[in-house]
Amino acid sequence: MKLAVVLAGFLTVLVAAPAAAAQAVSASTPAFPTEVALPDGFQPEGIAIGSHAAAYFGSRATGAIYRADLRTGQGQIINPGPGTPSLGLKIDGRGRLFVSGGTGGDARVIDSRSGQVLASYQLASGAAFINDVALTRHAAYFTDSTNPVLYKLPFGRGGALPSEAVKIPLSGDLVYATGINANGIAPAPDGEALLVIQSNTGKLFRVDSKTGVATLVDVGTESLANGDGLLVEGRTLYVVQNRLNTVTVLNLDRHAKSGKVVRRLVDARFDVPTTIAPFRDRLYLPNARFTTTPTPTTPYSVIAIKRR
């Protein structure tokens, strides 16, 4: 009987030891940083996060693309840019980074591994502000904050890129006015339309991706003024209200015809965040710092917050 007790105790020690070792390893593993520094003077705007914790940022100043490792905070410029802005970004499952060209009136598709430009599209010949991009299974859609039009890059077989973009005039409830008009864009939860935020009016629209007809989304008396980047997860919509240093979270109905504000996310480290991308249990937002005069030594960063 005593021998059995001794053996049982010995086995308990053998079983417990690996668990204790695992705890020790886990405790020594550094957590992902909650703030990642970007290059001084970079002037970030867009963010996209791909596989293996790789995050991509575009520069409003030069159009450069910066890739950062969210685990270590280390990064490098992978493309020097064309000298005109790189604003909204999205990355697809093929590792292609879709880039909105701002005042350049263009869009680019970049290999996220090599930084090589795979394709370039001149979307507008006159004044334009190509602000953001959304990806669906069949196409990429770009907003223009100056002109009431969406630009579509329809994908071919195997995701092949087209030779040119298709213009889709915007109509219906979305009426352009002075200031920043159509800005952030994301696929609607039902996959049948797009959601577009109009920054200067604070209004949210459901847009038919084929016809461009926009219908106002009913959010009651709520204003989404200064709405910038959008993120849709299921029926949850995150709206970054840049100069308000706030992320407003809405629950949408099935077809995104109405939505209800359920909470607002704020953080003392926000300094005019513009766009948003998810990774694991966090949301990442670059601080564009629009209210700070940019210099070559102005610091910039991306902030990570918990989903709440």
C-alpha positions in Angstrom: 0.0 0.0 0.0 2.8 2.4 0.9 4.6 1.5 -2.3 1.5 2.3 -4.4 1.3 5.7 -2.7 5.0 6.4 -3.5 4.6 5.4 -7.1 1.5 7.5 -7.5 3.3 10.5 -6.1 6.3 9.8 -8.4 3.9 9.7 -11.4 2.3 12.9 -10.4 5.6 14.7 -10.4 6.4 13.3 -13.8 3.1 14.5 -15.2 3.2 17.9 -13.6 6.7 18.7 -14.6 6.0 19.2 -18.4 3.0 21.4 -17.6 5.2 23.6 -15.3 7.8 23.8 -18.0 5.2 24.8 -20.6 4.0 27.6 -18.2 7.6 28.8 -17.8 8.1 28.9 -21.6 4.7 30.7 -22.1 5.6 33.3 -19.4 8.9 34.0 -21.1 7.4 34.5 -24.5 7.0 38.2 -25.2 3.6 39.5 -26.0 3.0 41.4 -29.3 3.7 45.1 -28.7 0.7 47.3 -28.4 2.4 50.1 -30.3 4.6 49.8 -33.3 6.8 52.7 -34.5 6.8 53.6 -38.2 9.6 55.5 -39.9 10.0 59.2 -38.9 8.3 61.5 -41.4 6.4 58.6 -43.0 2.9 60.1 -42.8 0.9 56.8 -42.7 -2.8 56.5 -43.8 -3.7 53.0 -44.8 -3.1 49.6 -43.2 -3.5 46.0 -44.4 -2.5 42.9 -42.4 -1.6 39.7 -44.2 -0.3 36.3 -43.0 2.4 35.7 -40.5 1.7 39.0 -38.6 2.9 41.1 -41.5 1.3 44.6 -41.6 1.6 47.0 -44.5 1.4 50.8 -44.5 1.2 53.4 -47.2 2.8 56.9 -47.0 0.8 60.0 -47.9 4.1 61.8 -48.6 5.9 59.6 -51.0 3.7 56.6 -51.7 6.2 54.3 -50.1 5.0 50.9 -48.7 6.4 49.8 -45.3 6.1 46.3 -44.0 6.3 45.7 -40.3 6.3 42.5 -38.2 3.7 42.9 -35.5 5.5 40.4 -33.3 8.7 42.3 -33.1 7.9 45.8 -34.3 10.7 45.7 -36.9 10.1 46.6 -40.5 11.4 47.9 -43.8 10.4 49.8 -46.9 9.5 47.3 -49.6 8.6 49.8 -52.3 9.8 53.4 -52.5 6.5 54.7 -54.0 5.9 56.9 -57.1 6.1 60.2 -55.3 2.3 60.5 -55.0 0.3 59.2 -52.1 -0.5 55.6 -51.1 -3.7 55.8 -49.0 -6.2 52.9 -48.5 -4.7 49.4 -48.7 -6.1 45.9 -48.8 -4.3 42.5 -49.2 -5.8 39.4 -50.8 -5.1 35.7 -50.3 -2.5 35.7 -53.1 -0.4 38.2 -51.3 -1.3 41.1 -53.6 -1.5 44.5 -52.0 -4.1 46.9 -53.6 -3.1 50.5 -53.2 -5.3 53.7 -53.5 -3.3 56.5 -55.2 -4.9 59.6 -53.7 -4.2 62.8 -55.7 -2.2 60.6 -58.2 -5.6 59.5 -59.5 -4.3 55.9 -59.8 -4.3 52.5 -58.2 -1.5 50.0 -58.0 -1.2 46.3 -57.2 2.0 45.3 -55.4 3.5 41.9 -54.6 3.6 42.0 -50.8 6.6 39.7 -50.7 9.0 41.5 -53.1 7.5 44.9 -53.3 7.3 44.7 -57.1 4.5 46.6 -58.8 2.4 44.0 -60.6 0.0 46.4 -62.3 -0.8 50.1 -62.3 -4.1 51.8 -63.4 -4.7 55.5 -64.1 -8.2 55.8 -62.9 -8.8 59.5 -63.4 -7.2 62.0 -65.8 -8.2 65.2 -63.9 -8.5 66.2 -60.3 -9.1 63.1 -58.1 -8.6 61.7 -54.7 -8.5 57.9 -54.8 -9.1 57.2 -51.1 -9.8 53.6 -50.2 -10.3 50.1 -51.6 -12.4 47.1 -50.8 -11.9 43.5 -52.0 -14.5 41.0 -52.8 -14.1 37.5 -54.4 -14.6 39.0 -57.8 -13.2 42.5 -57.8 -11.4 45.4 -56.1 -13.4 48.6 -55.7 -11.9 52.1 -55.2 -13.5 55.2 -53.9 -12.8 58.7 -55.2 -13.5 61.5 -52.7 -13.5 64.2 -55.4 -15.6 62.5 -58.2 -18.9 60.6 -57.7 -17.7 57.3 -59.1 -16.4 53.9 -58.0 -13.5 52.3 -59.9 -13.7 48.5 -60.3 -10.9 46.1 -61.1 -12.8 42.9 -62.1 -10.8 39.7 -61.6 -10.5 37.1 -64.3 -10.0 33.4 -64.0 -7.8 32.5 -61.1 -7.9 36.0 -59.8 -6.2 37.5 -62.9 -5.9 41.2 -63.0 -7.7 43.2 -65.7 -6.0 45.4 -68.3 -8.1 48.4 -67.3 -10.6 49.6 -64.6 -14.3 50.0 -65.0 -16.0 53.2 -63.9 -19.3 52.9 -61.9 -21.0 56.3 -61.5 -22.5 56.9 -58.0 -26.2 57.9 -57.8 -29.1 57.8 -55.5 -28.9 59.1 -52.0 -25.1 59.8 -52.1 -24.7 63.4 -53.2 -21.2 65.0 -53.3 -20.6 68.3 -51.6 -17.5 70.3 -50.6 -14.9 68.4 -48.7 -14.0 64.7 -48.4 -16.9 62.7 -49.9 -16.8 58.9 -50.4 -14.0 57.6 -48.3 -14.0 54.2 -46.5 -15.4 51.2 -48.3 -16.1 47.6 -47.3 -18.3 44.7 -48.6 -21.7 44.5 -47.0 -22.4 41.5 -44.7 -24.6 39.8 -47.3 -22.0 40.0 -50.0 -24.4 41.7 -52.4 -23.4 45.3 -52.0 -20.8 47.7 -50.7 -20.8 50.0 -47.7 -19.4 53.5 -48.2 -18.9 56.3 -45.7 -19.2 59.9 -46.7 -16.8 61.8 -44.4 -18.1 65.3 -44.8 -21.7 64.4 -44.0 -21.2 61.6 -41.6 -23.6 59.4 -43.6 -23.3 55.7 -44.4 -24.5 54.2 -47.6 -25.3 50.8 -49.1 -24.1 50.9 -52.7 -25.1 48.4 -55.4 -21.8 47.2 -56.8 -23.2 46.8 -60.3 -25.2 50.0 -60.7 -23.6 52.4 -58.2 -27.0 53.3 -56.8 -26.6 54.3 -53.2 -29.1 54.0 -50.4 -28.8 55.7 -47.1 -28.3 53.3 -44.2 -30.6 54.1 -41.3 -28.5 54.7 -38.2 -31.1 56.8 -36.4 -29.9 60.1 -35.1 -26.2 59.0 -34.9 -23.6 61.0 -36.9 -20.5 59.2 -38.4 -18.8 62.5 -39.2 -15.1 62.3 -40.1 -15.8 58.6 -41.0 -12.7 57.1 -42.6 -11.7 53.5 -42.6 -14.3 50.7 -42.4 -14.1 47.2 -41.2 -16.9 44.6 -41.5 -16.9 41.4 -39.5 -20.1 39.5 -39.7 -22.8 42.0 -39.0 -20.4 44.2 -37.0 -19.2 47.4 -38.6 -16.3 49.4 -37.2 -16.1 53.0 -38.4 -12.9 55.0 -37.7 -13.8 58.7 -37.1 -10.4 60.1 -37.6 -10.4 63.6 -36.1 -12.7 62.5 -33.3 -10.1 59.9 -32.2 -12.9 57.3 -32.0 -13.9 53.9 -33.5 -17.7 53.6 -33.5 -19.1 50.1 -33.6 -22.5 49.3 -35.1 -24.6 46.2 -35.3 -26.1 45.9 -38.8 -29.2 44.1 -40.0 -28.8 41.3 -42.4 -28.8 43.4 -45.5 -27.1 46.5 -43.9 -30.1 48.7 -44.5 -30.0 49.8 -40.9 -27.5 49.8 -38.0 -27.4 50.6 -34.3 -24.4 52.1 -32.5 -23.5 49.7 -29.7 -20.3 51.2 -28.4 -17.4 53.5 -29.1 -13.8 52.6 -28.7 -11.3 55.3 -27.6 -7.7 55.2 -26.5 -5.5 57.9 -25.1 -2.8 57.0 -27.6 -5.0 57.8 -30.6 -3.7 60.8 -32.7 -6.1 61.0 -35.6 -6.2 57.3 -36.6 -7.5 56.7 -40.1 -7.9 53.1 -41.0 -8.3 49.8 -39.3 -7.3 46.1 -39.7 -7.9 43.1 -37.5 -5.3 40.5 -36.3 -6.1 37.9 -33.7 -7.9 39.5 -30.8 -6.7 43.0 -31.7 -7.5 45.9 -33.9 -4.6 47.9 -35.4 -4.9 51.6 -36.4 -2.2 53.9 -37.8 -2.0 57.4 -36.3 -2.0 59.8 -39.3 -1.6 62.8 -37.0 -3.4 65.2 -39.4 -3.3 68.0 -36.8 0.5 67.8 -36.5 2.6 69.7 -39.1 4.7 66.9 -40.7 8.5 67.2 -40.8 11.1 64.6 -41.8 11.6 63.8 -38.1 7.9 63.7 -37.0 7.3 60.3 -35.3 4.4 58.0 -36.4 3.1 54.8 -35.0 0.3 52.2 -35.3 -1.8 51.5 -32.2 -3.2 48.1 -31.2 -6.4 47.9 -29.1 -8.4 44.9 -27.8 -11.7 44.1 -29.4 -14.3 45.0 -26.7 
